[in-house]
């Protein structure tokens, strides 16, 4: 069961929810981004839970031939049979998520991530520019979209809605792209995502006291190992 938990509260601001990701889910980070393209937190969490089911299905598919005949794997055989319908239902639901992603959600999420990149660049350069001003970040993204004929980003009202909808998760896709563009650095995607998340939630546009992104609407992605306990009793299940 995938869960999002509340982080600690500080005296100054609320903390983000956090999503644990284990080593078996690391190869599926691109699917988690697809899940994050859903329109609401509830839908995102359901989609992420379905990705979790996909990871289980993939692990089962690489078990060595004859694993189900090993008496040491009896509990695993029973569990696979009992949970088979859950994985099938998850696969059907996620196929719909992927369809919406390809139809329009990917474009919207990519635009929001592009805005997030612009914000982080402004923070890095100590400019701390606003988004809403006539010469602010959203207007520059509009101008760029007009020049490059990018759909869905040609007016500030649309960009405000896009940013409002996805600003709590943009750091994840930003980290994926950053790490893909610099594979030689061997960066940890989740650590990079956390760096971007903190930059967005701990920095404010100049002359304001409100962060670019309220941490209360963010998800912090944390690596938490899933290798523990009775998992090792099933000898047919490979460590990797």
C-alpha positions as CSV (number, residue, x, y, z in Angstrom):
1,X,0.0,0.0,0.0
2,X,1.5,3.3,-1.1
3,X,1.0,6.0,1.5
4,X,1.6,9.7,1.7
5,X,2.4,10.8,5.3
6,X,2.4,14.2,7.0
7,X,5.9,15.6,7.6
8,X,6.8,17.5,10.8
9,X,5.4,20.9,11.4
10,X,7.6,23.9,12.1
11,X,6.6,27.0,14.0
12,X,6.7,29.1,10.8
13,X,5.2,26.9,8.2
14,X,3.5,23.6,7.5
15,X,5.5,20.7,6.2
16,X,5.0,18.7,3.0
17,X,3.5,15.3,2.8
18,X,6.0,12.7,1.9
19,X,6.0,9.6,-0.3
20,X,8.3,6.7,0.5
21,X,10.0,5.1,-2.6
22,X,11.9,1.9,-2.2
23,X,14.7,0.4,-4.3
24,X,12.4,-1.8,-6.3
25,X,10.5,1.3,-7.4
26,X,13.5,3.3,-8.5
27,X,13.4,1.9,-12.1
28,X,9.8,3.1,-12.4
29,X,10.3,6.8,-11.6
30,X,9.1,7.8,-15.0
31,X,5.8,6.1,-14.3
32,X,5.5,8.0,-11.0
33,X,5.8,11.2,-13.0
34,X,2.9,10.0,-15.2
35,X,0.9,9.4,-12.0
36,X,1.7,12.9,-10.8
37,X,0.1,14.4,-14.0
38,X,-3.3,13.6,-12.6
39,X,-5.5,16.6,-11.7
40,X,-5.9,16.1,-7.9
41,X,-3.8,14.8,-5.0
42,X,-6.3,12.0,-4.5
43,X,-6.0,10.9,-8.1
44,X,-2.2,11.2,-8.0
45,X,-2.0,8.9,-4.9
46,X,-4.2,6.3,-6.5
47,X,-2.1,6.4,-9.6
48,X,1.1,6.0,-7.6
49,X,-0.4,3.1,-5.8
50,X,-1.1,1.5,-9.2
51,X,2.5,2.1,-10.2
52,X,3.5,0.2,-7.0
53,X,1.4,-2.7,-8.2
54,X,3.2,-2.5,-11.5
55,X,6.5,-2.9,-9.7
56,X,5.3,-6.0,-8.0
57,X,4.1,-7.4,-11.2
58,X,7.5,-6.8,-12.9
59,X,9.3,-8.4,-10.0
60,X,7.1,-11.5,-10.3
61,X,7.8,-11.7,-14.0
62,X,11.5,-12.1,-13.5
63,X,11.3,-14.9,-11.0
64,X,13.3,-18.0,-12.1
65,X,11.4,-20.8,-13.8
66,X,9.8,-23.2,-11.3
67,X,9.8,-20.9,-8.4
68,X,6.2,-21.8,-7.6
69,X,7.2,-25.4,-7.0
70,X,9.7,-24.6,-4.3
71,X,8.0,-25.4,-0.9
72,X,9.8,-22.5,0.7
73,X,7.7,-20.2,-1.6
74,X,4.3,-21.5,-0.5
75,X,3.4,-18.3,1.2
76,X,4.4,-16.3,-1.9
77,X,2.4,-18.5,-4.1
78,X,-0.7,-18.0,-2.0
79,X,-0.1,-14.2,-1.9
80,X,0.3,-14.0,-5.7
81,X,-3.0,-15.8,-6.2
82,X,-4.8,-13.7,-3.6
83,X,-3.6,-10.4,-5.0
84,X,-3.8,-11.1,-8.7
85,X,-7.1,-9.3,-9.2
86,X,-5.7,-6.2,-7.4
87,X,-2.8,-6.0,-9.9
88,X,-5.1,-6.5,-12.8
89,X,-7.4,-3.7,-11.6
90,X,-4.4,-1.4,-11.1
91,X,-3.2,-2.1,-14.6
92,X,-6.5,-1.2,-16.1
93,X,-6.7,2.0,-14.0
94,X,-3.2,3.1,-14.9
95,X,-3.8,2.5,-18.6
96,X,-6.5,5.2,-18.3
97,X,-4.0,7.5,-16.5
98,X,-1.5,6.9,-19.3
99,X,-4.1,7.7,-21.9
100,X,-4.9,11.1,-20.2
101,X,-1.2,11.8,-19.8
102,X,-0.6,11.3,-23.5
103,X,-3.7,13.2,-24.5
104,X,-3.2,16.4,-22.5
105,X,-1.8,16.0,-19.0
106,X,1.8,15.6,-20.1
107,X,1.8,18.9,-21.9
108,X,0.3,20.7,-18.9
109,X,2.8,19.1,-16.5
110,X,5.8,19.9,-18.8
111,X,4.7,23.5,-18.9
112,X,4.5,23.7,-15.1
113,X,7.9,22.1,-14.8
114,X,9.3,24.7,-17.2
115,X,7.9,27.4,-15.0
116,X,9.5,25.7,-12.0
117,X,12.9,25.7,-13.9
118,X,12.5,29.4,-14.5
119,X,11.8,30.0,-10.8
120,X,14.8,28.0,-9.7
121,X,17.0,29.8,-12.1
122,X,15.8,33.1,-10.7
123,X,16.5,31.9,-7.1
124,X,20.0,30.7,-8.2
125,X,20.8,34.0,-9.7
126,X,19.6,35.9,-6.6
127,X,16.9,37.7,-8.6
128,X,13.8,36.2,-6.8
129,X,11.5,37.5,-9.6
130,X,7.8,37.4,-9.2
131,X,5.5,35.3,-11.4
132,X,2.5,37.6,-11.9
133,X,4.1,40.9,-12.9
134,X,3.8,42.2,-16.5
135,X,7.5,41.5,-16.9
136,X,7.6,38.5,-14.6
137,X,8.3,34.8,-15.1
138,X,4.9,33.9,-16.5
139,X,5.0,36.6,-19.1
140,X,8.4,35.4,-20.3
141,X,7.1,31.9,-20.6
142,X,4.2,33.3,-22.6
143,X,6.5,35.1,-24.9
144,X,8.7,32.0,-25.4
145,X,5.6,29.9,-26.1
146,X,4.4,32.4,-28.7
147,X,7.8,32.3,-30.4
148,X,8.0,28.5,-30.4
149,X,4.3,27.9,-31.0
150,X,3.9,25.9,-27.8
151,X,0.3,24.9,-27.2
152,X,-1.3,25.6,-23.8
153,X,1.1,28.3,-22.7
154,X,0.2,31.4,-24.7
155,X,-1.6,33.5,-22.1
156,X,-0.9,34.2,-18.5
157,X,-4.3,33.1,-17.2
158,X,-3.7,29.6,-18.6
159,X,-0.2,29.5,-17.1
160,X,-1.6,30.7,-13.7
161,X,-4.0,27.7,-13.7
162,X,-1.3,25.3,-14.8
163,X,1.1,26.5,-12.1
164,X,-1.6,26.5,-9.4
165,X,-2.5,22.9,-10.3
166,X,0.9,21.3,-10.5
167,X,3.3,23.5,-8.5
168,X,3.3,21.0,-5.6
169,X,4.9,18.2,-7.7
170,X,6.9,20.0,-10.4
171,X,10.2,19.3,-8.5
172,X,10.0,15.6,-9.3
173,X,9.9,16.0,-13.1
174,X,12.5,18.8,-12.9
175,X,14.8,16.4,-11.2
176,X,14.2,13.6,-13.7
177,X,15.1,16.0,-16.6
178,X,18.1,17.4,-14.8
179,X,19.6,14.0,-14.1
180,X,18.9,12.8,-17.7
181,X,20.8,15.7,-19.1
182,X,23.8,15.1,-16.9
183,X,24.1,11.3,-16.6
184,X,27.9,11.6,-16.1
185,X,27.3,13.2,-12.7
186,X,25.6,10.0,-11.4
187,X,23.1,12.1,-9.4
188,X,20.4,10.7,-7.2
189,X,17.1,11.8,-8.6
190,X,15.3,11.8,-5.3
191,X,18.0,14.0,-3.7
192,X,17.8,16.4,-6.6
193,X,14.1,16.5,-6.4
194,X,14.3,17.4,-2.7
195,X,16.8,20.1,-3.5
196,X,14.3,21.7,-6.0
197,X,11.4,21.2,-3.6
198,X,13.2,23.1,-0.8
199,X,14.3,25.9,-3.2
200,X,10.7,26.4,-4.2
201,X,9.2,26.3,-0.7
202,X,11.9,28.1,1.2
203,X,12.4,31.1,-1.2
204,X,10.1,34.0,-1.7
205,X,9.7,36.5,-4.6
206,X,11.5,39.7,-3.7
207,X,9.5,42.1,-1.4
208,X,7.1,39.3,-0.3
209,X,6.9,36.8,2.6
210,X,5.1,34.0,0.8
211,X,7.2,31.2,-0.8
212,X,6.9,30.4,-4.4
213,X,5.2,27.1,-3.4
214,X,3.5,26.5,-0.1
215,X,5.1,23.4,1.4
216,X,1.7,22.3,2.6
217,X,0.8,21.4,-1.0
218,X,4.1,19.7,-1.9
219,X,5.0,16.0,-1.9
220,X,8.5,15.2,-0.7
221,X,9.9,12.0,-2.3
222,X,12.0,10.0,0.1
223,X,14.0,6.8,-0.4
224,X,13.0,4.2,2.2
225,X,14.3,0.7,1.8
226,X,11.8,-2.0,1.3
227,X,14.3,-4.8,1.9
228,X,13.4,-6.1,5.3
229,X,11.6,-8.7,7.4
230,X,9.7,-11.7,5.9
231,X,10.6,-10.8,2.3
232,X,13.7,-12.9,2.7
233,X,11.7,-16.0,3.6
234,X,10.7,-16.3,-0.1
235,X,13.9,-17.6,-1.5
236,X,12.7,-17.6,-5.1
237,X,12.3,-13.8,-5.0
238,X,15.6,-12.4,-6.3
239,X,17.2,-9.6,-4.2
240,X,17.4,-7.2,-7.1
